[in-house]
């Protein structure tokens, strides 16, 4: 006797439930497809690599999840992260992975081959004595890193993420080399608004003291213990930073949004900046020439969304854009 409409629940290794509809128990048992193989064990690896730009060596930091190496050429899940005005890659994107504060580890865990570059003059990358490392000069660093990654991983395009001031050289690169960019994410983008009103720097490099490594509570919902741990990572990474970013922040951006054609996500914490800053970003967003573009504001979060207490909300918004478009 056949039993129609029989429902059968089978528990999967991932903890979800698979609903099977059969016309008879015997037939269902015989025709049931084999369960997919379990996902590879969670093992995140990292290493340091070096790209070269006009004779300068640039440090690339890579993190990936073991078991996904064969997939990147097909799915293009390769991303380059570009830091902000003060601190280099490790401090910005991988400061405390043991306690869950690492954007690089989040992306690697999701199957992305994740790279972060120290722009010249920052961190472990080389510099020349007269280097200011403004956004225009940093574009060449991004180009060198992208070319290294494209050759290293045999991919045509690389996703880009620009953090705060790092959004400037990332957006400039996307203007000039759209054919080499997959998707672009900009956090804390600035267009015509002037952010820095202090005295114009007269030397190309500034010294970073202990206070510079400590984040301001008003800039985000931050765990105080994490802030102290991060400060140690930052200080160990570098004791100085180029002043080109400060010059950039004292004048309108060189980015022309009408010339950007790649898919773009503009993302910010609700508490990141003034009403004028929001208006400036929205104006930039409206002018984007991209057919596919998104603007996300994270309620209650601030300038440091990737490392705030609720950074998982930032992580989810980022991964949704990278994986679902």
Steps between C-alpha positions, in 0.01 A plus 500: 500500500637844405480784747459837324615828646737337751725759666838398633740715706870418487758680712805624311854545629449876492214480745227601253206283395445355154139445398445203270168430326455145371232276347604201705751419768683237298533718191606798707770301672633365169489832310620730777814682380819454691566760764754761391846461647554688826666839472876506554610545861535861607868575469607856427853552374696819447827613347688809395582566135675782319391692192721758333420850384768710323776334699317519833396181676141493623388263773192292417338309783283203393243291688299212360300198612650162417292306248392790280822542302365336182184713490631854468583483129139403427305713748731804519479519878825696536511835682757768582458720809652851515554668838442859610712806571682399817555127552597217267325174415550276802379765745201586280377165372644227725568650844359228729387186313512281812209699645307546176629842393630434150330601175760292315399189691128564441560520125735201496249294696236585237723358226682813381870513433563816698794735449588826674772735380723734697518809279853629452623676809267301725564190710749261345501657153796705382507874441721772360607793712285752314187280472177658618280207387193696401206335324642549152827335595318220685314409179828360369530283811152361443582437134814307598308298758214422259740391226684276746173341617361454147814317396531309828139376499425498126196725535388774265355733762558572868243640743615813686421637845608852599498592868447869588774698319588178317171541313669781301775302323268201462236710321766667286632160395148384411464810280816420306492118493135385514575189295714368788251567779221262597301688763599799712410577861571841653471566874496865611531643150556877472444699183489881514499539877825608666571282805836633621521865602826497696826658397625370168786252550841619388684167515407173326484283815351533848580306817225288653484508879310278741199730498460464124448125543210544745158542341251763613189361676275745315609350168331164561379235743841363596616247756762672718709185548509445127603862443805446721592173329463661158721791603782257571464345153497844338807622684691183419416538132624856450612811688437749218265573212520709181331840497358477149166384638474816712558712191228304320252547786551878492370533144217355286544147371646441155251219437244561224205273586349533152798305363457202732324209331561202730240377753537709817396473863526816709476406865524699821409493866213727596728687742782544249520869423266797503185572303725680252711186458188293430379755245841493331496120475145494368594755234794279400269199489249676275776595254645149471500372145458143621188315391511293819550703816390474862515732800479341846486683834557280805276618778676585826848430365783746448822567315662169596214267400728206402642481854209617717316270739229425244737473205312189384235734357767668290636158399156384386438811290840466334465128426144546372625748240801292400314170465144576392528746211 
